[in-house]
Amino acid sequence: VLKNDLKGLTDLINRSIQVNRKNITKVRIHESGDFFNIIYLKAWLNVAKLNKDLKFYCYSKSLNFFLEVLLPNNVYMVASYGSRFDHLIDQGYFTKYSKVVFSEDEAKKLNLEIDKDDSLCFGNKPFALLLHGMQERGSEAGEALKLIKRNKKLASV
């Protein structure tokens, strides 16, 4: 119902943040998922403007929407490779981006540091994210994820 209601979305998101505010200084917009339309993105930007003391950050593949807005100083967006808008990264519209890699060796070959705690999203340079989440069984990504998990288990022993 609210998907095209800028004021309603802004109010809903802002109220959600205020209820859970306590000692937070950073808000990650989406742990998974993305901006489904420009109005939803603008609502988040409005919320950031209402909460200037908080840092908001996100990863997005919906890069076309970000060409239409100006980000407030307290919003950090990382362009994510893996969508039909990758050409916007390649053409230099977004210089801070993340690329999911299947191994630490792959990140080294791309000359990208691996972000292990979301801290690199506040900088200005591209970085890698080690493959994570759910992957299709038997796929190249699924096999790579098994190896990553096995290596982590060995490292913690």
N, C-alpha and C positions, 0 to 999 in steps of 0.2 A: 504494500500500500504506500509506503514512504519512498520507494525507490526513485521517484522523480520529484520529491518534495525537499528542496534544499534546506528550508528552515526546519522542517520536521526531522530530517536526518541529523542536522547540526545539533538540535536540541537533544535528540536521543543519545547520540554519541557523547556529547558533553555531560549529560546527566550520568551516564554510565561511568565516565571517568571520575566525576566528582564523588560518586558513591564509594568508589574503590581507591580514592586518592591517597590516603595515609602518608607513607613516606616515599612515594615514588618520585623519581626525577626524569625517567625515560619511559616512553610509551612506544612499543613496537606495534605498528599498524599491521595486523594480520600475522599470524605465525605461519599460516599457509593460506593460499587464496590471493585474490588481487582485487583491484578496483573494477567494478562491473560496469560503471558508466561515469561520465564526467561530473555529474551532479554529486555522486557519492564521493568522488575525490575532492570536489570543492567543499563538501560538508566537513571532511577531515581537515582541510586547510583552514576553514573557519574555526574549528575547534582549537587548532594550534594557535591561531591568533587570539583566542579567548584565554589561552593558557600559556602565556609567553615564558613562564618559569619552567616549563617542561620541554624536554627534547623529544620530538616525534621522529621515528624513522621507519622506513619501509623498503622492501624490495619489490620491484614491479616489472612485469613484462608488458603492461598496458602503456607502453611508452608514448603512443599517440596522444593520450590525454595530457601528458606532462608538457607537450608542446603548446598547449592552450592556456597554461596557468603560470603564475609566478609563485615560487615557494617562499613562505615566510622564513625568516632567519633560523627559526627553531625546528625546521623540517628538513630531514636528511633522506634523500631518495637514492637508492642504488638501482641502476638499470640492470635487469637480469637477462642474460642471454637465454635463448630457447623459445623464441616466439617469432611470429611473422613480422615483427618490428625490429629484428636484429640489425637490419640495414641502417637504422637510425643510430645505433651504437657505432657501426662500422664507418658511417659518414661523419662521425665526430659530434653529433648532437648531444651525446652523453659520454663524458670522459671518465666518470666513476661508474664502473660496472662490476658485476660479479659473474663468474663462470663456474659452473659445477664441474668438478674434475673427478675422475675415477681413482686417482692415486696421488700421493705426494710427489712422485716422479713426474707425473703429467703437469702438476702445478709448477714444478721447477723448470720444465721444458718451456712453459709459457711465460716464465719469469714473473709468476704471480705468487704472492704470499697467501697462505691459507688462513682465513679468519676462523678462529675457534670459539669466539665469544661475542660476536657482533660488534666488536670495538672498531674494526676497520671501516664500518659503514659511516663513521663520523669523520673519516679522513677524506682525501681528495683523489686517491689513486685507485685503480682497479685492483681486484683481488679474487682469489678463488675460494670456493666452498667445497669441502669434501662431500662427495655423494652421500645423501642422507634420505630419510623418509622411506616410503614403500616403493618397491621396484618390482616390475613384472618378473615372475619366476621364470628362470631359464634365459632371460634376456642378458645382454652384455652388462647392462647396469645392475641387474640382479646378481650376477656373478661377482661383479666388482664390489658390491655392497657386502657380500658374504666375506670376501677377502679383507675388506676394511674392518669388519666386526671381528674376524679371527685375529687380525693383527692387534687390535685394541685389547682383546682378551689376553693375548700373549704378553703384551706390554704391561698389563696390570698385575701379572702373576709375580 
